[in-house]
Amino acid sequence: MACAAYAHAIIKNAGGRGFVYNSMKRSGWYENTVFYEIYVPSFCDGDGDGTGDLKGVISRIPYLRQLGISGIWLTPFYPSPRVDNGYDIRDYRNVDPAFGTLADFDMLLRKAHQAGIRVIIDMVLNHTSDLHPWFQESRRSAHSPYRDYYLWEKEIPCNWESFFDGSAWEYDDTAGMYYYHAFSRNQVCLNWSSPQVRRECADILRFWLDRGVDGFRLDVINFLKTDRGAFHADNPVENGVTRHVYDKNQKGIYEAIREISRVVHAYPGKYLLGEIGEDDLCLIKSYVGDGLLDSAFQFNLGSMEKLDAAFMADQMRRMEAEGVYPTLFFSSHDMRRHFNRLCGKDRTKAELLAVFLLTAKGIPFLYQGEEIPMEDVPVESLRDLKDIQGRYGYDKKLAEGESEEAAFLYARERSRDYSRGMVEWEREGDRDSLARAYRKLLDIRKRHLSLSMGEYGEIRQQDGLLYYQRIWEKEKIGVYLCFDGHSPELPHTDVLYEVMDGNGRTRGIMRYEQEIG
């Protein structure tokens, strides 16, 4: 059926409620919040040294407020050698001098809260930097009170590999033993079967909660090592590729999450968001609920490699069927920007995806600069390869005997440098900027509770046209998004928002459809 004909079929049948899934209990402020991810090193340079910093974030708070953002997520800003861009923390209770001071952080919190913007911060409890004092003391002596903070073995006990390529076991000359690292060898995994490690991490969380943060985004939280016995099981290898089975979701993980939850939720109104490294919706959901996380990222939809309306509709239905209240995003600091990856730098498609992010059910997470829209930073030579994951891949392929060219091509595909360039604020005022569209969409979302609180009515997709309804009390809003280039013939009555392409054709509509009852 052609896109236009299908649009007519949708309109004809839109009067009935269709199917509506069971509603999910929602009561937290975060479920009505639009978050904006700030990758601190490249968001805004406040002191002119070429690196993003906290003063730069403060300077853009009025912009974020005008845009309509109600929450920000700050990536790590702690003291760090920055082997993995701050996800290797040397000191959990301070600010890296490259980004400012604790006084700057406190000022950021005050300014954001005055603007009605909540602040959650990245917290990395899975591992520390190898320069952290805990690890330096741990490696010094078998009798050190910190020896049990990490995972030491006399011999390599299993075949586990790093998620960055290569063995996850590294020999330390000082200790005369091997230590475990799930990522870089400079990111040493903590031993979460140690009561003292748990107490230390609880104190770290309280330190930032006492300063007034509104919650945490917990990095790779299902990777916590809570079961020393698991080290005796080799991960399966299929067609030369290791499957990560025993090195995550270990026995004891839920109790560890409950301990974290008890600490955080002892402070009223705080938000606990987890990064769960899985694509199984049932497993992701198992980490969310009373006494656990408040929500978790779902990468199934957000990390799709091509724009596919049928896949989007299927994921919407699956998340409904599983009772998952999703996080919605298409870009982050760990993936290529969706303006390149999904839109092929087509501004109309980018605007259609903006409509989806801000009208579909879930918690939207925008990534810095997507509203401009920013493009990927090219990685064209070895000089451009800064990300540790890419560099590990390069070294691995060279060690396997590959040519420098082949090693670089492999590494370039694994690199996360593409989305980490400095935000081009000078482009925000360009006539082609999407920021005006985002501002209008965010304003519409605030004025219509069906878009933030509503259940789904019908969800349909065919021939590139995605249609869904959001329903709240007596309000019903229909969203029509045509991704395949056709111009659906849609009614222009009660239109709240319209997306038009460069040829003046309507490609998307959000419209008020009817009152119920």
N, C-alpha and C positions, 0 to 999 in steps of 0.2 A: 504494500500500500504506500503510495507517495506520501511525503511529509505533510503536504497541505491537506490531502484527503484524511489522513490520520488525525490531523488537528481538528478537522470538522467532527470526526467521530468522537474525539475526546470531549469537545464542547457539547455535543448532543447528549452525552451520557454523564456530564459533570454535575447535573442537578441532584443525582442520588448520592447518598453518603458513600456507597461502595463498601470496601472493607476497611475497618479500623482496628489495629492491633490493640491488645491490652495495654493500658497506660502504665507507665513505670513511675514509681514514686520518685519525685524530684522536689527537693526542698532547699538546696544550697544556693547561695548567691552566685557561685561559679557557673551554675547551669544556665544562667541568663547573662553571662558575661562574654564579651568578645575580647579575646586575648591577642596580644601583639608580641611575637617573639623578638627579643633584642639580643643579637649576637654581639656582645659588648665590644670586642676588638675592632669591629668594622661598622658600627652603627653611626656614631657621630664623634668627631674629634673636637673636644672642648678646650684643649690647650695648645693646639697647633703642632703637635709632634708627629702627626701622620697616623696615629692610632686612636681608635675609639676609646672612650673613657666615660666615667660616671658623670662628669661635668657635661659631657656631650649629651648624655641621656637627659639630664636635667634641662638642658637648653631646648630639647624637643618635646617636653611634656605639654606645653601649650598646643603644639601641632597635633599631638596624639589626642588631646582632649577635643580639639576642633574636628579631627577626623571622626571621632565618635567611639574611640577605644575606651574600654572600661577596665581592662586588666593588662598588665605586662608581665612577661616571663623573661627574667634576666639569665643568660647563660653564665657559667662560672667567671667570677671576677676576683677570686681568692689568689693569694701569693702562689706562684707556680712556675716551674721551669718552662711550661707551655710546650712540652713535647707533643701533647695532644690538645693544643689550644685551650688549656685551662682545666681540662678534665683529668689532669694529674695534679692533685692539690698537695701543696707543701705545708699550708697553714690554714685550718678551717675557720679561724676566728679573726680574720683580717682581710684587707683589700690589697691586691697587688699594686705596688707603687706605679706601675704603668697605667693603672686605671683610676688611681686616686687614693683616698683615705677613708677610714671609717666615718669621719665627719661628713665626707662627700656622700657616702651611702645613706647616712641618717638624713641629710638634706634631701636626697632623692626621694626617700620614703615620705618625708613631710610634704614635699611639693606634689608628689603623685597623689597622696591622700587628699590634699587640699583641692586637687583637680577632679576628685571622684574616681581615681584610678587605683585599683588594687595592685599589689606587687607580690609575685611569687618568684622564688629564686631556685636555680638549679642546685641540687645537692647530690654529691657523689659519695655514696656510702659503700660501694662495692670494692673500691681500691683507693690507694693513696699514691702520691709520687714516691719514687725510690729515694728522694731527698727529704721526705718527711722525717722529723726526728724520731717518730716511732720506729720506722724501718731502720734508720741508722743505728738505733740502740738494739733493735731486734737482731741484726746481723752481727753485732759486736761480740756476743757471748751466748752460749747455750744456757747460761744462768740468768740472762737478762730478764727482768719482769716483762719485757716487750717481745720476747721470743715467740710467745703464743699468739701475738697479734696477727701474725702472718702464717702462711702455709708452707712449712719447710719439710723436705724429705731428703733422706740420705741418698736415695736412688730415684730415678724417674719412675713413678709408680704406674703410669698409664700413658696412653697415646694421645692425650688431649692436645688440641691445637689452639693457638691464639685465634681470635676472630679477625685479627689483622694479618694472618698467614704465619706459618712456621710453628714450632713447638711452643707450648704454653709453659714450659719449664726452663728456667734459666739458672745456670750454676753461678754461685757467688763465692769468690775466692776467700773472702774474709770469714764467712760462716762455714765454708767447706761443705755446703749443702745446696740443694736446688730449691728455688722458691717458685710459686705458681703465679702466673699473670694471664688473665683472660684476654688482654689487649696488648699494648706495648710492654716490652720488658721493663720500661720505666714506670709502669702502672701496676703496682704490686697489690694483689688481691688480699683483702682482710679476711681473717678467720672468724666468721660469724657464729661458730660454735663456742667462742670464748665469751664468757659473761662480761669480762672487762671491756672487750671491744664494743659490746652492746651498750654498756654504761657510757663509754666515751662518746659514742655516736648520739646517744640520747642527750648528753650534755651539749653537744654541738648544735643539735636542733633547738634546744632551749635557748642557747645563746642568741640565735637569730630571731626566734619567736619573741624573746624579751625585747629585742630592738624594734619589733613591730611588723615583721613581714607577715603577709597574708597567707602564706603556705609555701609548699615546695613542689618542684618537679623532681622526682627521684630517678636518677640515671640508672639504666639497666638493672632495675631493682630485683627482677626475678633471677639474676645471675648470682645473688649472694651465696657464698659458700657456707652452707649450714650443716653439711654432713661430711665429716672426714672420711667416713666409710665408702663414700662414692668414688674416691680416688682409686679404688681397686678394680673398677670396671672400665674397660676400654670402650670408647665411643665407636660405633659401627662405621665402617668405611665402605662406600658403595661407588663403584666405577672411579676409584681413586679420590673420591671426595668424602671427607669426614662429616658425619652427621652429628650435630651437637645435641646429645641426648642426656648424658649424665652430668654435664658441667653446667646445667641450669635447672630451675624448678626442682631443687633438691628437697629431700625430706627435711622438714623443719622450717621451710621457707615461709609458710603461712603464719607460724608463730612469730617469726622475726618481723613480718609485716604488722602483725597485731601489736607487737611491742612498740614499733615506730608509730603506729596509729594512736596508741594510748598516750604517748608523749605529745604528739601534735594536737590531738583532739581534746587534750586537757585544757587547751587554750581555745575558748569559744570562737566559732566561725572561721576556723582555719581550713585550708584546702590542701588535700594530699593527692597529687597526680603522679601516676607511675608510668615510666617507659617500660613496657613489657615486650621483650624481644621474641615475639611469637606472631603467627598469622592465624592461629586457631581461636575463633571468637569465643568458644566455650571456655578455653583455658584462660584467655584474657579476662573474661567476665569473672572467673573464679577468684581473681585478686581484688575485686571491687565489691563493696557492701559494708554493712554495719561492722565496725571494728577493724576494717581493712582500708584499702584505698577508697577515695571518693570517686575517682575515675581513672581511666588508663587510656593511653594512645592506642588507636587501631590503625595499623599501617596498610591494611588490605586495600582500602580505597585511596588513601593519601599518597601511596607510593606507586600507583599504577603507572605503567610505562608509556601508555598511549591513551589519548582521549577516546573513551568508549562509553556511549550513553547506556548501552545494554548492560555493561559491567557495572556502571554506577547504579542503575535501577536494581540489579541483582543484589548488590552489596547493601543498598538501603533496605530491601526486603529481608535479607539475612540478619542484619543487625536488629531489625524489628522482631523477627521470629525468635532470636536468641535473647531478647530483652536487654540488649546493649544500648545504653545511651552514649552515642559516639562522640569522639573528638573529630572535628572536621578540619582538614588542612591538605594542601597540595605541595607545599614547599617547606623546607626547614634548613638548618645549617648542615644537615647530614645528607641532603639529596639535591639533585640539580633543580634549578628554578623551574616552576611549571610553565612560565612564560615561554621557555625554550622547549622543555620536555613534552608538554601536552599541547601547547598552543601553536608551536612553530612560529612564535613571535607575531601571531595574529591577535591584534588588540581586541577584536570582537569576541573571539573565543575566550580571551582573558576576562572580559567583562561578563560573559555568560558564566564562567566559573566563579566569579565574584558573587554573582546572584545566587548561585548554588550554595556557596559557603555561608552566606548570610541569610538564607531562607530554609535550608534543609534542617532536619532535626539534629540537634547536637550542639556541642560547644565549639565555636569557630576559633582557630588559631591562625592568624595571619603572620607571615614571615616578613621581616623588615624589608621594605623596598618593593614588595610585590604590587603595591598600589601605585607605583610610578609609571609603568612597571620596569623593574630592573631585569637585565639579561644575565645569563651565565658569564662568569669570567673565563676567558679562554685558557686552556692548559695546552700550550703548543710546544713546549720544550721542557727539558729536565729542570731548567731554572724556575719554571712555573709550578713545579711539583713540590708543594710545601707540606701537604697533609701527610701525617704519619702512616695512615692506611695505604696511601699510594706509594710512599717510599718503601714500606715493608714489601709490598708487591713487587716493586722494582728489584729490590735486593734478592727476593726469593727467586725470581725468574733468571737473574744473572747466575745465581748459585746452581740452578738447574741446567745451565749451559746455554740458555737462550741468548740471542744477540741483544745488544743495547737497544736497538730499535724495537724488537719484539717485547723486551722487558718494559720499555717506556709505554708502548701501546697498552699492555696489560695494566700497568700502574695507572695510566690515565683514566681507564674505565673505573678503577676502584677509588680514585681520588675524590675527596669531598671539597676540593678547593673552589669548585665552580660557583658555589652559592655564597662564598665568604668574602667577596670583595666589598670595599667601602661603599656605603649607600651614596648614591649620586643625588644629593639633595638639590643641586642646582637644576636638576631636571624636573623637580616636583612641580614647577610652574609652567612647564611646557604645555602647549595646547593639546598634545596627545596624552597627557597624564591621565591615569585612571583614578587619581585621588578624588576627583569630583564625583565620579560614579560611586566610589566606596563611601564617601561622606553621605551621599543621598541614600544609598542602600542602608547604611547604619542608622540613619535618621528614621527611615521607614520601619526598620526592625524595632526600634525603640517605641514607635507609636502604635505598633500592631502586635499585641501579645501572642497572637496565633503563630507568629514567626519565631518566637523564643520559647513559648510555653505549649504550643499546640501539638495535638496528635496528628499523625498522617491520616488522610482520607485515602483517596485512590493514588496509586503509584503505577504509571504506565510508561512504556517506552516502545517505540517502533520507528525504524527508518531515520535514526538520528535525532528524533524528537523525544525529549524526556519531559514528562508531566507528573506533577504531584500536587496534592492539596495539604494545607496546614489548617487545622480546625481548633478553635478555642472558644468555648461557650457558643455565642451566636455568630461568631465571625468565621468565614471560610475564605481562604485566599488560595488561588490556583497559580502555579508557576509553570510556564511553558518555555523550554529551552531547546532550541534547534541547533545542533552542533555540526550538521553535515553540509551547511552552505545553502540549503533550500530556504525559501522564505514562506513559512506557514501562514495561511490565511486565518488570522485570529481576530476576534472581535476587539474593537477599540473602545468599549464601554467599561467604565469603572477601572481604568488602568492606573495602577500605582507606579509602575516602572516599565520602561520599554528599552530594549537593546536593539539598536539599528547598526547595520554594517556600513562600510564605506560607500556602498551603492544606494543607500537609503532604504534598504529592505529590512523589515522587522525580523529579528532573529530570536527574540525572547520577550516575554511579557509576564509581568506579575499583576494579577488583577483580583479585585474584590468580587467574589462570585455570587454569594447570596447570604442572607441570614438564615439560620436554622430555627424552625419553629415559628 
